[in-house]
Amino acid sequence: MRFTKLLFLFFTCWLFAQESYAQLPAATSTPADTVRVIQIIQAKTLRQKSIDSVNSIETAAGNVIIKEGLTITYCDSVIIRRPENIVEAFGNIHINDNDSIHTYSQYLKYIGGERVAYLKKSVKLTDKKGVLSADDIEYNLRTGIASYKNGGKVVNGKTTLTSKEGVYYADTKDVYFKKNVHLVDPKYKIWTDSLLYNLNSDIATFIAPTHIVSKEGIIDTRNGTYNLKTGEAVFLDNPVIRDSSRSVTGKSVFFDDKKGIMVAEGNAKMVDSINQVTTIAGHIEVNTKENSFLAYKKPVMILHKDGDSTFIAADTLFSGLRRYDSLAKKQRTKIDTLAGKTIIKTDSVVTTTVNPGNNTDTLQQSVTVKSDTVNKAVVINLNNKKDTAIRYFLAFHHVRIFNDSLQAVSDSLYYGTEDSTFQLFGEPIVWNGESQVTGDTMYMYTENQKPKRLYVFYNGMIVNQPAKGLYNQIAGRTINGYFKDGNIDFVRVKGSPAESIYYPQDDDSAFVGMNRSTGDEIDIYFVNKELNKVKFVRAVEGVMYPIRKIPADKKQLKGFKWQDARRPKNKLELFE
């Protein structure tokens, strides 16, 4: 936007020159310090013609040179009308202001009574750094408003701006470009119908639909401001910012070009096209340099894969990159700072401290990160940096997951794109069909957004409800569950010992009793999402109770809790 400064210098120089013309009829009684003397330095011919007893015309022609202070004007001829105070200059006009600003045109007219000046035909201004060109320019010295209406172009170095109309306001130092505004710069290109720029603050204001294209991406906005001094911008009215890998929108978007920070507020949405992830929240912050983001205010993340979608909601969502050294193939320690939130990533642990908004609470979660080889890494190159990295996602507090095949809740979550594994922490619960799985910690391996394997650490328990009021229960130290077509198929429980409560059925599907048993290992087989067979391995002990003689204190294993009320029933619940 440096071209606007050029326009300002032009109008300032012009103001002094035109005011000088306005005072040509200098009276001898006027104090010398209030008169600006214009000297006719050179002309081949000088004439004066009386129109009547009051009015006269003075003309100078042939290589005319006029000087006022440090401003020199060249032209082919000039006409001065007194006392109307009208000055007209013709042909090859060149105004040299102290050899710093040069103005050219073929016609100049100044009307002293109205204090309006007109420049026409091939108007050009240059300050040795840039050039302003227009067919005609009008400047009102009384109002301090200058304008062109038939097209103008500003060339400043490698920057070019064209518009059909332009208006300059001297009192506020605003320049208003209108109709077919097009700016071309090595860094960006802008198309809009209207653009307002303030010379004092260096702030550009977008007041019409604006399309901005740069090497970094594309911005579409219809309202907002950009500060050229600080590189800070605020876009309003649901702007859209896109690059090669993502798009960000919201009711408003703040962007700091120098720091690479982008903040979307109000119905914010970010689409990651590389990892096929969509994030929706009331507030999303993006660090474009670190390629990370933080979302809060009811955030929901949607993982897309082969036509299937997994929805994840939590109080806070974060995503970053696990980076690897390309030579040593070792994961580097990385610290991401994003508006007061710090993510520290090392070879073996990810520690996250989050302070969303004005909340003074500190949420901390440590997650063990499995090392991987560079061959399994996904290359994401947003900033043209050759970096090998794997994207991961963190969710904190009140985590809820919904997929047509599986639902889950937990206190926190880690998800990595290298193996599509969900790691659930803090009293996690997973539901599949009529089965509920609980434990201290869970790893859920997926393939194409469908569950493939579930690994439960410590205090694992599977509860299946074959009928109202009856609960098959299996508990142990660890649980390994395997899925087929998204449905639980086989489970192996290990413990010291593993325990089971099972309600067998006869050929007519009638319940014949309750079997309560223990063993070193228990294998469970499912058919059509329902528990079909239980197999005990080594050190088996058990008792079978008739269906009508089951002791009340034997119906539940230690830690049993049926929590179907916490189960997400549909994806819309996650947006509430």
C-alpha positions, 0 to 999 in steps of 0.5 A: 500500500506504499502507493497511497503515500505517493498520492498524499505527497502529490496532493500536498505539493499541489495544494501549495502550488494552487494556493499560489496561483490563487494569489496572483493579483498581489496588491501593493497594500497587502502585507508582503508576508501574506503574499506568495509571489509567482515569478514568470522566469521565462516566456517567448511572448508576454501579453496583457489584454483588457476585457473591460475597465475591470477585467483583463487577461494576461498570457505567456507563451513559448517555453514558459517557466513559472517559479513559486518558492522551490516549485517550478512549473513548465508549460507551453502557455498560460492564461491568467484572468483577473479578477476572476482569478482563473489560471489555465496552463496548456501543453507539456505541463511539468510541475517540479516541487524541489526536485522531489515530486514531478507532476505532468499533464497537458492541461491545468485549470484553477478556479480561484473563486471555487478553489477547485483545480483540474488536471487533464490529459495524460496526468502523471505524478512521480516522486522517483519511487512511484508513478501515479497516472490518470486521465484527469484529476479534480482537487477542491482546496476548500474541502480538501477532497481530490478525485479521479473518475476515469481510471487511475493507476499507481506503480510503486516499484513492483506494486501496481494498483488500478481503479476506475475511481479514487478519492483523497480526503485531506482532513482524515488522510483517507484514500478511497479507491472505487470500482474495479480495484486491482492491486498486483504485488509480488507478495499478493494480489487483491481484487475488490470494488472498494478499498479505503486506506489511511495514510497516518495509520497505515491501515487498509479497510475492506468495505466490499467483497474482497479477494486476496491471493498470495503465495501462502493462500487465498482470503475472501472477505467483505469487511475488515482491516489490515495494518501494514505496520504491524502485519495484523488483520481483522476480517469480519462477516464470515471471511474464508482463509484458505491455503494448500492444506486447510481453510479457516472461517468464522464470524471474525478472523484475526490474523498476525502475518508476522507471528503466523497466528490466526484466531477465528471467533464465532461459529469457527470452522477449520478444514484440514484437507490433508488429514481429512479433519474438520474442526468446529468450535466457538473459538479456534486458534491456528499457529501457521508456522508450527502448523498447530491449532487449539479449539475451545468453546464447545469444539467438535472434531470430525475425522473423515475416511472413506465415506465414514465419519467419527465425531469427537467433542471435548472442552478443549482440542489441540493438534500439532506435529510430532517432528523427526530429525531426518538424519538421526531419525529421532523425535525432536523436542518441540514447544508450541506457544499459542496465545498463552497455551503451551504444548511441549513435545519430546521423544517420549511424552507430550505435556499440555498446559492449556489456559483457554480464554480467561479461565485460570484453571490449568489442565495438564495431561501426559501422554506416552507417545510411541516412537515410529520410523520415518518410513511411517511418517506422513509428510505435511509441508504447509510452509515449504519446509522439508519436514517429516512429521506426523499429526496428532490430536489431543482432547481434554475433559468431557471427551465424547466420541460418536461413530456408527460402529462405536461410541466412547467417553473419557476425560482425555484423548490422544489420537495419532495419524500414523496408526489411527489409534485412539488413546483414552485416559481417565475412566474411559468407556467404550460401547459397541452394540450392546456391549460396554467396555471400561478400564483405567486406560484404553488403546483403540486401533481403527482402520478406515474409521472403524474399530479394529482392536481394543486394548484395555489396561488394568481394571478392564471390564466388559458388560453385555446386556442380553435382557433387561435386568441381566448383565453378562460381566467379564473382568480382568487385568487386561482386555484384548478385543478384536472387531470384524466389520466394525462389530466386536468379534472376539475378546481375551481377558487376562487377570489374576484371576479373570472373572466372569458372570454369564447367563447361558441360554437353551435352544429356545433362547430361555435363560437357564441360570447364571454362571459365575467363574474365574480363570487365568484367561477367558475367551469370549466369542460374539455373534451379531454383536451378542455374547455367544460363548465363553471359554475359560483357560487354566485354573478354572473355578465356577458355580452355576446358579439356577435362574430363580435361585441367584443370590442377590450379592452374586449378580455383580462383579466388583466395580460393576456399573452400567453407564448407558446413560452416558453413551452418546446416542447420535452425533447431534448430541456432541454439538449441544 
